[in-house]
Amino acid sequence: MSCSPTRLVLALVLWLSWLPSPGWAQTTNQEALMKEMQARMEEAARLGPHHAALGALVGAWDVELAMVMPGAPAQRSKGRATYAWAIEGRWLTQQITGELMGTPYQSFSLMGFDTYAKNHVVVSVTSMDTAMNMARGLVVDPTHQVTAVYGTLDEYTTGELHKPYKVVVRRASDARHVMEIWDLGIGDAGAKVLEFTFIRRP
């Protein structure tokens, strides 16, 4: 059975019409990329147990401040603190007012948990200088009772730049937690130089 030229051309046109065009392939790829980006955005925005643990701090607290310099007795003073959401469920603020070394003291911190990077983030400023310090820490405690973040600061009293430090928060209960500031430039393991003990106010 022979096929006429007309039928052959018609069959070829119909066959070509079923093939996906380059534009179709490009559109399909773009849609797939958009779906992938949307999924990643949803994952990065997802809240989890680390955010819930931050929420447990919301409220008013009494604070005992202690400066603990190596080889010297601790200098203690009193203060107050407030934790409140800056963005509900995501970013928590901490404000402390009190006295440190006989001088009025204020500090403000913004803290959260970066779901994508999987670490805690803290940004802090105080009335003692004009610096803004940032620290991050990997999650090492599955119970969320101990958090450690690490950063560097410029130590203007000694002229040191990018001096390493860490902040450790230890939660004893819903009504009490302790925040420690460690100078990692002192000794092999560093030294605790500041300690804030928080007691929830009635």
Rosetta constraint file for C-alpha pairs under 8 A:
AtomPair CA 3 CA 7 HARMONIC 6.42 0.50
AtomPair CA 3 CA 8 HARMONIC 6.54 0.50
AtomPair CA 4 CA 8 HARMONIC 6.28 0.50
AtomPair CA 5 CA 9 HARMONIC 6.19 0.50
AtomPair CA 6 CA 10 HARMONIC 6.25 0.50
AtomPair CA 7 CA 11 HARMONIC 6.08 0.50
AtomPair CA 8 CA 12 HARMONIC 6.21 0.50
AtomPair CA 9 CA 13 HARMONIC 6.23 0.50
AtomPair CA 10 CA 14 HARMONIC 6.24 0.50
AtomPair CA 11 CA 15 HARMONIC 6.14 0.50
AtomPair CA 12 CA 16 HARMONIC 6.13 0.50
AtomPair CA 13 CA 17 HARMONIC 6.15 0.50
AtomPair CA 14 CA 18 HARMONIC 6.78 0.50
AtomPair CA 15 CA 19 HARMONIC 7.00 0.50
AtomPair CA 20 CA 24 HARMONIC 6.05 0.50
AtomPair CA 20 CA 25 HARMONIC 6.83 0.50
AtomPair CA 21 CA 25 HARMONIC 6.50 0.50
AtomPair CA 22 CA 26 HARMONIC 6.22 0.50
AtomPair CA 23 CA 27 HARMONIC 6.16 0.50
AtomPair CA 24 CA 28 HARMONIC 6.17 0.50
AtomPair CA 25 CA 29 HARMONIC 6.20 0.50
AtomPair CA 26 CA 30 HARMONIC 6.22 0.50
AtomPair CA 27 CA 31 HARMONIC 6.22 0.50
AtomPair CA 28 CA 32 HARMONIC 6.25 0.50
AtomPair CA 29 CA 33 HARMONIC 6.15 0.50
AtomPair CA 30 CA 34 HARMONIC 6.11 0.50
AtomPair CA 31 CA 35 HARMONIC 6.22 0.50
AtomPair CA 32 CA 36 HARMONIC 6.23 0.50
AtomPair CA 33 CA 37 HARMONIC 6.12 0.50
AtomPair CA 34 CA 38 HARMONIC 6.05 0.50
AtomPair CA 35 CA 39 HARMONIC 6.19 0.50
AtomPair CA 36 CA 40 HARMONIC 6.29 0.50
AtomPair CA 37 CA 41 HARMONIC 6.16 0.50
AtomPair CA 38 CA 42 HARMONIC 6.23 0.50
AtomPair CA 39 CA 43 HARMONIC 6.23 0.50
AtomPair CA 40 CA 44 HARMONIC 6.14 0.50
AtomPair CA 41 CA 45 HARMONIC 6.20 0.50
AtomPair CA 42 CA 46 HARMONIC 6.18 0.50
AtomPair CA 43 CA 115 HARMONIC 7.77 0.50
AtomPair CA 43 CA 116 HARMONIC 7.54 0.50
AtomPair CA 44 CA 114 HARMONIC 7.91 0.50
AtomPair CA 44 CA 115 HARMONIC 5.54 0.50
AtomPair CA 44 CA 116 HARMONIC 5.07 0.50
AtomPair CA 45 CA 115 HARMONIC 7.12 0.50
AtomPair CA 46 CA 115 HARMONIC 7.03 0.50
AtomPair CA 47 CA 51 HARMONIC 6.20 0.50
AtomPair CA 47 CA 89 HARMONIC 7.56 0.50
AtomPair CA 47 CA 90 HARMONIC 7.38 0.50
AtomPair CA 47 CA 115 HARMONIC 7.46 0.50
AtomPair CA 48 CA 52 HARMONIC 6.54 0.50
AtomPair CA 49 CA 53 HARMONIC 6.10 0.50
AtomPair CA 50 CA 54 HARMONIC 6.49 0.50
AtomPair CA 50 CA 113 HARMONIC 6.47 0.50
AtomPair CA 50 CA 144 HARMONIC 6.90 0.50
AtomPair CA 51 CA 55 HARMONIC 6.44 0.50
AtomPair CA 51 CA 89 HARMONIC 6.32 0.50
AtomPair CA 51 CA 90 HARMONIC 6.23 0.50
AtomPair CA 51 CA 112 HARMONIC 6.98 0.50
AtomPair CA 51 CA 113 HARMONIC 6.37 0.50
AtomPair CA 52 CA 56 HARMONIC 6.67 0.50
AtomPair CA 52 CA 89 HARMONIC 7.23 0.50
AtomPair CA 53 CA 57 HARMONIC 7.49 0.50
AtomPair CA 53 CA 144 HARMONIC 6.72 0.50
AtomPair CA 54 CA 58 HARMONIC 7.63 0.50
AtomPair CA 54 CA 92 HARMONIC 6.99 0.50
AtomPair CA 54 CA 112 HARMONIC 7.45 0.50
AtomPair CA 55 CA 85 HARMONIC 7.87 0.50
AtomPair CA 55 CA 89 HARMONIC 6.82 0.50
AtomPair CA 55 CA 92 HARMONIC 7.58 0.50
AtomPair CA 56 CA 174 HARMONIC 6.97 0.50
AtomPair CA 57 CA 83 HARMONIC 6.23 0.50
AtomPair CA 57 CA 174 HARMONIC 7.59 0.50
AtomPair CA 58 CA 82 HARMONIC 7.34 0.50
AtomPair CA 58 CA 83 HARMONIC 4.64 0.50
AtomPair CA 58 CA 84 HARMONIC 5.24 0.50
AtomPair CA 58 CA 85 HARMONIC 7.37 0.50
AtomPair CA 59 CA 82 HARMONIC 5.78 0.50
AtomPair CA 59 CA 83 HARMONIC 5.32 0.50
AtomPair CA 59 CA 84 HARMONIC 6.63 0.50
AtomPair CA 59 CA 200 HARMONIC 7.56 0.50
AtomPair CA 60 CA 80 HARMONIC 7.56 0.50
AtomPair CA 60 CA 81 HARMONIC 5.93 0.50
AtomPair CA 60 CA 82 HARMONIC 4.62 0.50
AtomPair CA 60 CA 83 HARMONIC 6.60 0.50
AtomPair CA 60 CA 200 HARMONIC 6.19 0.50
AtomPair CA 60 CA 201 HARMONIC 5.72 0.50
AtomPair CA 61 CA 80 HARMONIC 5.77 0.50
AtomPair CA 61 CA 81 HARMONIC 5.02 0.50
AtomPair CA 61 CA 82 HARMONIC 6.16 0.50
AtomPair CA 61 CA 198 HARMONIC 5.92 0.50
AtomPair CA 61 CA 199 HARMONIC 5.41 0.50
AtomPair CA 61 CA 200 HARMONIC 4.33 0.50
AtomPair CA 61 CA 201 HARMONIC 4.94 0.50
AtomPair CA 62 CA 78 HARMONIC 7.69 0.50
AtomPair CA 62 CA 79 HARMONIC 6.15 0.50
AtomPair CA 62 CA 80 HARMONIC 4.60 0.50
AtomPair CA 62 CA 81 HARMONIC 6.25 0.50
AtomPair CA 62 CA 198 HARMONIC 5.73 0.50
AtomPair CA 62 CA 199 HARMONIC 5.19 0.50
AtomPair CA 62 CA 200 HARMONIC 6.25 0.50
AtomPair CA 62 CA 201 HARMONIC 6.13 0.50
AtomPair CA 63 CA 78 HARMONIC 5.84 0.50
AtomPair CA 63 CA 79 HARMONIC 4.85 0.50
AtomPair CA 63 CA 80 HARMONIC 5.15 0.50
AtomPair CA 63 CA 81 HARMONIC 6.55 0.50
AtomPair CA 63 CA 196 HARMONIC 6.35 0.50
AtomPair CA 63 CA 197 HARMONIC 5.45 0.50
AtomPair CA 63 CA 198 HARMONIC 4.66 0.50
AtomPair CA 63 CA 199 HARMONIC 6.39 0.50
AtomPair CA 64 CA 76 HARMONIC 6.90 0.50
AtomPair CA 64 CA 77 HARMONIC 5.87 0.50
AtomPair CA 64 CA 78 HARMONIC 4.74 0.50
AtomPair CA 64 CA 79 HARMONIC 6.19 0.50
AtomPair CA 64 CA 196 HARMONIC 5.67 0.50
AtomPair CA 64 CA 197 HARMONIC 5.14 0.50
AtomPair CA 64 CA 198 HARMONIC 6.78 0.50
AtomPair CA 65 CA 76 HARMONIC 5.54 0.50
AtomPair CA 65 CA 77 HARMONIC 5.18 0.50
AtomPair CA 65 CA 78 HARMONIC 5.95 0.50
AtomPair CA 65 CA 79 HARMONIC 7.10 0.50
AtomPair CA 65 CA 99 HARMONIC 7.95 0.50
AtomPair CA 65 CA 100 HARMONIC 7.21 0.50
AtomPair CA 65 CA 194 HARMONIC 7.41 0.50
AtomPair CA 65 CA 195 HARMONIC 5.95 0.50
AtomPair CA 65 CA 196 HARMONIC 4.73 0.50
AtomPair CA 65 CA 197 HARMONIC 6.67 0.50
AtomPair CA 66 CA 74 HARMONIC 5.96 0.50
AtomPair CA 66 CA 75 HARMONIC 5.41 0.50
AtomPair CA 66 CA 76 HARMONIC 4.40 0.50
AtomPair CA 66 CA 77 HARMONIC 6.55 0.50
AtomPair CA 66 CA 194 HARMONIC 5.74 0.50
AtomPair CA 66 CA 195 HARMONIC 5.12 0.50
AtomPair CA 66 CA 196 HARMONIC 6.39 0.50
AtomPair CA 67 CA 74 HARMONIC 5.40 0.50
AtomPair CA 67 CA 75 HARMONIC 5.09 0.50
AtomPair CA 67 CA 76 HARMONIC 6.55 0.50
AtomPair CA 67 CA 100 HARMONIC 7.82 0.50
AtomPair CA 67 CA 101 HARMONIC 7.91 0.50
AtomPair CA 67 CA 193 HARMONIC 5.78 0.50
AtomPair CA 67 CA 194 HARMONIC 4.65 0.50
AtomPair CA 67 CA 195 HARMONIC 6.54 0.50
AtomPair CA 68 CA 72 HARMONIC 7.18 0.50
AtomPair CA 68 CA 73 HARMONIC 6.87 0.50
AtomPair CA 68 CA 74 HARMONIC 4.65 0.50
AtomPair CA 68 CA 75 HARMONIC 6.79 0.50
AtomPair CA 68 CA 192 HARMONIC 6.62 0.50
AtomPair CA 68 CA 193 HARMONIC 4.62 0.50
AtomPair CA 68 CA 194 HARMONIC 5.64 0.50
AtomPair CA 68 CA 195 HARMONIC 7.37 0.50
AtomPair CA 69 CA 73 HARMONIC 7.32 0.50
AtomPair CA 69 CA 74 HARMONIC 6.85 0.50
AtomPair CA 69 CA 192 HARMONIC 7.65 0.50
AtomPair CA 69 CA 193 HARMONIC 5.39 0.50
AtomPair CA 70 CA 191 HARMONIC 7.41 0.50
AtomPair CA 70 CA 193 HARMONIC 7.61 0.50
AtomPair CA 75 CA 101 HARMONIC 7.00 0.50
AtomPair CA 76 CA 100 HARMONIC 7.80 0.50
AtomPair CA 77 CA 98 HARMONIC 7.50 0.50
AtomPair CA 77 CA 99 HARMONIC 6.05 0.50
AtomPair CA 77 CA 100 HARMONIC 6.49 0.50
AtomPair CA 78 CA 98 HARMONIC 5.92 0.50
AtomPair CA 78 CA 99 HARMONIC 6.56 0.50
AtomPair CA 79 CA 96 HARMONIC 6.98 0.50
AtomPair CA 79 CA 97 HARMONIC 5.53 0.50
AtomPair CA 79 CA 98 HARMONIC 3.88 0.50
AtomPair CA 79 CA 99 HARMONIC 6.62 0.50
AtomPair CA 80 CA 96 HARMONIC 5.73 0.50
AtomPair CA 80 CA 97 HARMONIC 5.50 0.50
AtomPair CA 80 CA 98 HARMONIC 6.35 0.50
AtomPair CA 81 CA 94 HARMONIC 6.92 0.50
AtomPair CA 81 CA 95 HARMONIC 5.42 0.50
AtomPair CA 81 CA 96 HARMONIC 4.32 0.50
AtomPair CA 81 CA 97 HARMONIC 6.42 0.50
AtomPair CA 81 CA 198 HARMONIC 7.89 0.50
AtomPair CA 82 CA 93 HARMONIC 7.94 0.50
AtomPair CA 82 CA 94 HARMONIC 5.75 0.50
AtomPair CA 82 CA 95 HARMONIC 5.31 0.50
AtomPair CA 82 CA 96 HARMONIC 6.71 0.50
AtomPair CA 83 CA 92 HARMONIC 6.77 0.50
AtomPair CA 83 CA 93 HARMONIC 5.49 0.50
AtomPair CA 83 CA 94 HARMONIC 4.59 0.50
AtomPair CA 83 CA 95 HARMONIC 6.60 0.50
AtomPair CA 84 CA 92 HARMONIC 5.75 0.50
AtomPair CA 84 CA 93 HARMONIC 5.32 0.50
AtomPair CA 84 CA 94 HARMONIC 6.81 0.50
AtomPair CA 85 CA 89 HARMONIC 6.90 0.50
AtomPair CA 85 CA 90 HARMONIC 7.51 0.50
AtomPair CA 85 CA 91 HARMONIC 5.96 0.50
AtomPair CA 85 CA 92 HARMONIC 4.47 0.50
AtomPair CA 85 CA 93 HARMONIC 5.95 0.50
AtomPair CA 86 CA 90 HARMONIC 7.81 0.50
AtomPair CA 86 CA 91 HARMONIC 5.43 0.50
AtomPair CA 86 CA 92 HARMONIC 5.49 0.50
AtomPair CA 86 CA 93 HARMONIC 6.01 0.50
AtomPair CA 87 CA 91 HARMONIC 5.12 0.50
AtomPair CA 87 CA 92 HARMONIC 7.09 0.50
AtomPair CA 88 CA 92 HARMONIC 7.95 0.50
AtomPair CA 90 CA 112 HARMONIC 6.18 0.50
AtomPair CA 90 CA 113 HARMONIC 7.48 0.50
AtomPair CA 91 CA 110 HARMONIC 6.64 0.50
AtomPair CA 91 CA 111 HARMONIC 5.75 0.50
AtomPair CA 91 CA 112 HARMONIC 4.90 0.50
AtomPair CA 91 CA 113 HARMONIC 7.92 0.50
AtomPair CA 92 CA 110 HARMONIC 5.74 0.50
AtomPair CA 92 CA 111 HARMONIC 5.23 0.50
AtomPair CA 92 CA 112 HARMONIC 6.23 0.50
AtomPair CA 93 CA 108 HARMONIC 7.15 0.50
AtomPair CA 93 CA 109 HARMONIC 5.60 0.50
AtomPair CA 93 CA 110 HARMONIC 4.63 0.50
AtomPair CA 93 CA 111 HARMONIC 6.32 0.50
AtomPair CA 94 CA 107 HARMONIC 7.90 0.50
AtomPair CA 94 CA 108 HARMONIC 5.70 0.50
AtomPair CA 94 CA 109 HARMONIC 5.06 0.50
AtomPair CA 94 CA 110 HARMONIC 6.51 0.50
AtomPair CA 94 CA 111 HARMONIC 7.88 0.50
AtomPair CA 95 CA 106 HARMONIC 7.34 0.50
AtomPair CA 95 CA 107 HARMONIC 5.71 0.50
AtomPair CA 95 CA 108 HARMONIC 4.65 0.50
AtomPair CA 95 CA 109 HARMONIC 6.58 0.50
AtomPair CA 96 CA 105 HARMONIC 7.80 0.50
AtomPair CA 96 CA 106 HARMONIC 5.49 0.50
AtomPair CA 96 CA 107 HARMONIC 5.19 0.50
AtomPair CA 96 CA 108 HARMONIC 6.64 0.50
AtomPair CA 97 CA 104 HARMONIC 7.69 0.50
AtomPair CA 97 CA 105 HARMONIC 5.70 0.50
AtomPair CA 97 CA 106 HARMONIC 4.54 0.50
AtomPair CA 97 CA 107 HARMONIC 6.75 0.50
AtomPair CA 98 CA 104 HARMONIC 5.93 0.50
AtomPair CA 98 CA 105 HARMONIC 5.11 0.50
AtomPair CA 98 CA 106 HARMONIC 6.52 0.50
AtomPair CA 99 CA 103 HARMONIC 5.31 0.50
AtomPair CA 99 CA 104 HARMONIC 4.42 0.50
AtomPair CA 99 CA 105 HARMONIC 4.85 0.50
AtomPair CA 100 CA 104 HARMONIC 6.37 0.50
AtomPair CA 100 CA 105 HARMONIC 5.80 0.50
AtomPair CA 105 CA 126 HARMONIC 7.47 0.50
AtomPair CA 105 CA 127 HARMONIC 5.96 0.50
AtomPair CA 105 CA 128 HARMONIC 7.08 0.50
AtomPair CA 106 CA 126 HARMONIC 5.57 0.50
AtomPair CA 106 CA 127 HARMONIC 5.21 0.50
AtomPair CA 106 CA 128 HARMONIC 7.87 0.50
AtomPair CA 107 CA 124 HARMONIC 7.18 0.50
AtomPair CA 107 CA 125 HARMONIC 5.74 0.50
AtomPair CA 107 CA 126 HARMONIC 4.08 0.50
AtomPair CA 107 CA 127 HARMONIC 6.30 0.50
AtomPair CA 108 CA 124 HARMONIC 5.72 0.50
AtomPair CA 108 CA 125 HARMONIC 5.45 0.50
AtomPair CA 108 CA 126 HARMONIC 6.27 0.50
AtomPair CA 109 CA 122 HARMONIC 6.68 0.50
AtomPair CA 109 CA 123 HARMONIC 5.50 0.50
AtomPair CA 109 CA 124 HARMONIC 4.23 0.50
AtomPair CA 109 CA 125 HARMONIC 6.48 0.50
AtomPair CA 110 CA 122 HARMONIC 5.70 0.50
AtomPair CA 110 CA 123 HARMONIC 5.26 0.50
AtomPair CA 110 CA 124 HARMONIC 6.51 0.50
AtomPair CA 111 CA 120 HARMONIC 7.43 0.50
AtomPair CA 111 CA 121 HARMONIC 5.60 0.50
AtomPair CA 111 CA 122 HARMONIC 4.42 0.50
AtomPair CA 111 CA 123 HARMONIC 6.52 0.50
AtomPair CA 112 CA 120 HARMONIC 5.89 0.50
AtomPair CA 112 CA 121 HARMONIC 5.38 0.50
AtomPair CA 112 CA 122 HARMONIC 6.70 0.50
AtomPair CA 113 CA 118 HARMONIC 7.09 0.50
AtomPair CA 113 CA 119 HARMONIC 5.81 0.50
AtomPair CA 113 CA 120 HARMONIC 4.39 0.50
AtomPair CA 113 CA 121 HARMONIC 5.88 0.50
AtomPair CA 114 CA 118 HARMONIC 5.44 0.50
AtomPair CA 114 CA 119 HARMONIC 5.47 0.50
AtomPair CA 114 CA 120 HARMONIC 6.09 0.50
AtomPair CA 114 CA 121 HARMONIC 6.79 0.50
AtomPair CA 115 CA 119 HARMONIC 7.10 0.50
AtomPair CA 118 CA 138 HARMONIC 6.70 0.50
AtomPair CA 118 CA 139 HARMONIC 7.18 0.50
AtomPair CA 119 CA 136 HARMONIC 6.36 0.50
AtomPair CA 119 CA 137 HARMONIC 5.23 0.50
AtomPair CA 119 CA 138 HARMONIC 4.50 0.50
AtomPair CA 119 CA 139 HARMONIC 5.85 0.50
AtomPair CA 120 CA 136 HARMONIC 5.40 0.50
AtomPair CA 120 CA 137 HARMONIC 5.14 0.50
AtomPair CA 120 CA 138 HARMONIC 6.51 0.50
AtomPair CA 120 CA 139 HARMONIC 7.21 0.50
AtomPair CA 120 CA 147 HARMONIC 7.97 0.50
AtomPair CA 120 CA 149 HARMONIC 6.79 0.50
AtomPair CA 121 CA 134 HARMONIC 7.40 0.50
AtomPair CA 121 CA 135 HARMONIC 5.93 0.50
AtomPair CA 121 CA 136 HARMONIC 4.63 0.50
AtomPair CA 121 CA 137 HARMONIC 6.84 0.50
AtomPair CA 121 CA 149 HARMONIC 7.34 0.50
AtomPair CA 122 CA 134 HARMONIC 5.67 0.50
AtomPair CA 122 CA 135 HARMONIC 5.29 0.50
AtomPair CA 122 CA 136 HARMONIC 6.44 0.50
AtomPair CA 122 CA 149 HARMONIC 7.63 0.50
AtomPair CA 123 CA 132 HARMONIC 7.01 0.50
AtomPair CA 123 CA 133 HARMONIC 5.69 0.50
AtomPair CA 123 CA 134 HARMONIC 4.42 0.50
AtomPair CA 123 CA 135 HARMONIC 6.57 0.50
AtomPair CA 124 CA 132 HARMONIC 5.82 0.50
AtomPair CA 124 CA 133 HARMONIC 5.33 0.50
AtomPair CA 124 CA 134 HARMONIC 6.48 0.50
AtomPair CA 125 CA 130 HARMONIC 7.43 0.50
AtomPair CA 125 CA 131 HARMONIC 6.43 0.50
AtomPair CA 125 CA 132 HARMONIC 5.07 0.50
AtomPair CA 125 CA 133 HARMONIC 6.63 0.50
AtomPair CA 126 CA 130 HARMONIC 7.45 0.50
AtomPair CA 126 CA 131 HARMONIC 7.82 0.50
AtomPair CA 133 CA 151 HARMONIC 7.46 0.50
AtomPair CA 133 CA 152 HARMONIC 7.38 0.50
AtomPair CA 133 CA 153 HARMONIC 6.41 0.50
AtomPair CA 134 CA 151 HARMONIC 6.04 0.50
AtomPair CA 134 CA 152 HARMONIC 7.64 0.50
AtomPair CA 135 CA 149 HARMONIC 5.50 0.50
AtomPair CA 135 CA 150 HARMONIC 4.87 0.50
AtomPair CA 135 CA 151 HARMONIC 4.22 0.50
AtomPair CA 135 CA 152 HARMONIC 7.48 0.50
AtomPair CA 135 CA 166 HARMONIC 7.67 0.50
AtomPair CA 136 CA 149 HARMONIC 4.67 0.50
AtomPair CA 136 CA 150 HARMONIC 5.33 0.50
AtomPair CA 136 CA 151 HARMONIC 6.59 0.50
AtomPair CA 137 CA 147 HARMONIC 7.61 0.50
AtomPair CA 137 CA 148 HARMONIC 5.64 0.50
AtomPair CA 137 CA 149 HARMONIC 3.82 0.50
AtomPair CA 137 CA 150 HARMONIC 5.78 0.50
AtomPair CA 138 CA 148 HARMONIC 7.53 0.50
AtomPair CA 138 CA 149 HARMONIC 7.26 0.50
AtomPair CA 139 CA 147 HARMONIC 7.08 0.50
AtomPair CA 139 CA 148 HARMONIC 7.86 0.50
AtomPair CA 140 CA 147 HARMONIC 7.54 0.50
AtomPair CA 141 CA 145 HARMONIC 6.86 0.50
AtomPair CA 141 CA 146 HARMONIC 6.02 0.50
AtomPair CA 141 CA 147 HARMONIC 7.02 0.50
AtomPair CA 145 CA 169 HARMONIC 7.82 0.50
AtomPair CA 145 CA 170 HARMONIC 5.86 0.50
AtomPair CA 145 CA 171 HARMONIC 5.00 0.50
AtomPair CA 145 CA 172 HARMONIC 7.41 0.50
AtomPair CA 146 CA 168 HARMONIC 6.99 0.50
AtomPair CA 146 CA 169 HARMONIC 5.58 0.50
AtomPair CA 146 CA 170 HARMONIC 4.66 0.50
AtomPair CA 146 CA 171 HARMONIC 6.39 0.50
AtomPair CA 147 CA 168 HARMONIC 5.61 0.50
AtomPair CA 147 CA 169 HARMONIC 5.21 0.50
AtomPair CA 147 CA 170 HARMONIC 6.80 0.50
AtomPair CA 148 CA 166 HARMONIC 6.73 0.50
AtomPair CA 148 CA 167 HARMONIC 5.60 0.50
AtomPair CA 148 CA 168 HARMONIC 4.40 0.50
AtomPair CA 148 CA 169 HARMONIC 6.53 0.50
AtomPair CA 149 CA 166 HARMONIC 5.53 0.50
AtomPair CA 149 CA 167 HARMONIC 5.36 0.50
AtomPair CA 149 CA 168 HARMONIC 6.66 0.50
AtomPair CA 150 CA 164 HARMONIC 7.34 0.50
AtomPair CA 150 CA 165 HARMONIC 5.91 0.50
AtomPair CA 150 CA 166 HARMONIC 4.34 0.50
AtomPair CA 150 CA 167 HARMONIC 6.55 0.50
AtomPair CA 151 CA 164 HARMONIC 5.81 0.50
AtomPair CA 151 CA 165 HARMONIC 5.57 0.50
AtomPair CA 151 CA 166 HARMONIC 6.24 0.50
AtomPair CA 152 CA 162 HARMONIC 4.87 0.50
AtomPair CA 152 CA 163 HARMONIC 4.98 0.50
AtomPair CA 152 CA 164 HARMONIC 4.28 0.50
AtomPair CA 152 CA 165 HARMONIC 5.79 0.50
AtomPair CA 153 CA 161 HARMONIC 6.68 0.50
AtomPair CA 153 CA 162 HARMONIC 4.93 0.50
AtomPair CA 153 CA 163 HARMONIC 5.11 0.50
AtomPair CA 153 CA 164 HARMONIC 6.55 0.50
AtomPair CA 153 CA 165 HARMONIC 7.44 0.50
AtomPair CA 154 CA 159 HARMONIC 7.47 0.50
AtomPair CA 154 CA 160 HARMONIC 5.88 0.50
AtomPair CA 154 CA 161 HARMONIC 4.36 0.50
AtomPair CA 154 CA 162 HARMONIC 5.17 0.50
AtomPair CA 154 CA 163 HARMONIC 5.98 0.50
AtomPair CA 155 CA 159 HARMONIC 5.73 0.50
AtomPair CA 155 CA 160 HARMONIC 4.96 0.50
AtomPair CA 155 CA 161 HARMONIC 6.15 0.50
AtomPair CA 155 CA 162 HARMONIC 7.74 0.50
AtomPair CA 155 CA 163 HARMONIC 6.69 0.50
AtomPair CA 156 CA 160 HARMONIC 6.58 0.50
AtomPair CA 163 CA 184 HARMONIC 7.70 0.50
AtomPair CA 163 CA 185 HARMONIC 6.72 0.50
AtomPair CA 164 CA 183 HARMONIC 6.77 0.50
AtomPair CA 164 CA 184 HARMONIC 5.44 0.50
AtomPair CA 164 CA 185 HARMONIC 6.41 0.50
AtomPair CA 165 CA 181 HARMONIC 7.25 0.50
AtomPair CA 165 CA 182 HARMONIC 5.51 0.50
AtomPair CA 165 CA 183 HARMONIC 4.85 0.50
AtomPair CA 165 CA 184 HARMONIC 5.04 0.50
AtomPair CA 165 CA 185 HARMONIC 7.56 0.50
AtomPair CA 166 CA 181 HARMONIC 6.04 0.50
AtomPair CA 166 CA 182 HARMONIC 5.19 0.50
AtomPair CA 166 CA 183 HARMONIC 6.94 0.50
AtomPair CA 166 CA 184 HARMONIC 7.10 0.50
AtomPair CA 167 CA 179 HARMONIC 6.91 0.50
AtomPair CA 167 CA 180 HARMONIC 5.60 0.50
AtomPair CA 167 CA 181 HARMONIC 4.77 0.50
AtomPair CA 167 CA 182 HARMONIC 6.25 0.50
AtomPair CA 168 CA 179 HARMONIC 5.68 0.50
AtomPair CA 168 CA 180 HARMONIC 5.10 0.50
AtomPair CA 168 CA 181 HARMONIC 6.68 0.50
AtomPair CA 168 CA 182 HARMONIC 7.93 0.50
AtomPair CA 169 CA 177 HARMONIC 7.00 0.50
AtomPair CA 169 CA 178 HARMONIC 5.65 0.50
AtomPair CA 169 CA 179 HARMONIC 4.41 0.50
AtomPair CA 169 CA 180 HARMONIC 6.37 0.50
AtomPair CA 170 CA 177 HARMONIC 5.58 0.50
AtomPair CA 170 CA 178 HARMONIC 5.22 0.50
AtomPair CA 170 CA 179 HARMONIC 6.47 0.50
AtomPair CA 171 CA 176 HARMONIC 6.41 0.50
AtomPair CA 171 CA 177 HARMONIC 4.25 0.50
AtomPair CA 171 CA 178 HARMONIC 6.47 0.50
AtomPair CA 172 CA 176 HARMONIC 5.64 0.50
AtomPair CA 172 CA 177 HARMONIC 5.46 0.50
AtomPair CA 172 CA 178 HARMONIC 7.87 0.50
AtomPair CA 173 CA 177 HARMONIC 6.77 0.50
AtomPair CA 174 CA 200 HARMONIC 7.98 0.50
AtomPair CA 175 CA 198 HARMONIC 7.93 0.50
AtomPair CA 175 CA 199 HARMONIC 5.75 0.50
AtomPair CA 175 CA 200 HARMONIC 4.89 0.50
AtomPair CA 176 CA 197 HARMONIC 7.40 0.50
AtomPair CA 176 CA 198 HARMONIC 5.52 0.50
AtomPair CA 176 CA 199 HARMONIC 4.78 0.50
AtomPair CA 176 CA 200 HARMONIC 6.34 0.50
AtomPair CA 177 CA 197 HARMONIC 6.12 0.50
AtomPair CA 177 CA 198 HARMONIC 5.33 0.50
AtomPair CA 177 CA 199 HARMONIC 7.04 0.50
AtomPair CA 178 CA 195 HARMONIC 6.98 0.50
AtomPair CA 178 CA 196 HARMONIC 5.62 0.50
AtomPair CA 178 CA 197 HARMONIC 4.50 0.50
AtomPair CA 178 CA 198 HARMONIC 6.02 0.50
AtomPair CA 179 CA 195 HARMONIC 5.74 0.50
AtomPair CA 179 CA 196 HARMONIC 5.05 0.50
AtomPair CA 179 CA 197 HARMONIC 6.51 0.50
AtomPair CA 180 CA 192 HARMONIC 6.63 0.50
AtomPair CA 180 CA 193 HARMONIC 7.70 0.50
AtomPair CA 180 CA 194 HARMONIC 5.78 0.50
AtomPair CA 180 CA 195 HARMONIC 4.55 0.50
AtomPair CA 180 CA 196 HARMONIC 6.44 0.50
AtomPair CA 181 CA 192 HARMONIC 5.80 0.50
AtomPair CA 181 CA 193 HARMONIC 5.90 0.50
AtomPair CA 181 CA 194 HARMONIC 4.97 0.50
AtomPair CA 181 CA 195 HARMONIC 6.32 0.50
AtomPair CA 182 CA 190 HARMONIC 6.42 0.50
AtomPair CA 182 CA 191 HARMONIC 5.39 0.50
AtomPair CA 182 CA 192 HARMONIC 4.22 0.50
AtomPair CA 182 CA 193 HARMONIC 5.72 0.50
AtomPair CA 182 CA 194 HARMONIC 7.12 0.50
AtomPair CA 183 CA 190 HARMONIC 5.44 0.50
AtomPair CA 183 CA 191 HARMONIC 5.33 0.50
AtomPair CA 183 CA 192 HARMONIC 6.21 0.50
AtomPair CA 183 CA 193 HARMONIC 6.47 0.50
AtomPair CA 184 CA 188 HARMONIC 7.94 0.50
AtomPair CA 184 CA 189 HARMONIC 6.60 0.50
AtomPair CA 184 CA 190 HARMONIC 3.89 0.50
AtomPair CA 184 CA 191 HARMONIC 6.37 0.50
AtomPair CA 185 CA 190 HARMONIC 5.76 0.50
AtomPair CA 185 CA 191 HARMONIC 7.93 0.50
AtomPair CA 186 CA 190 HARMONIC 4.61 0.50
AtomPair CA 186 CA 191 HARMONIC 5.70 0.50
AtomPair CA 187 CA 191 HARMONIC 7.02 0.50
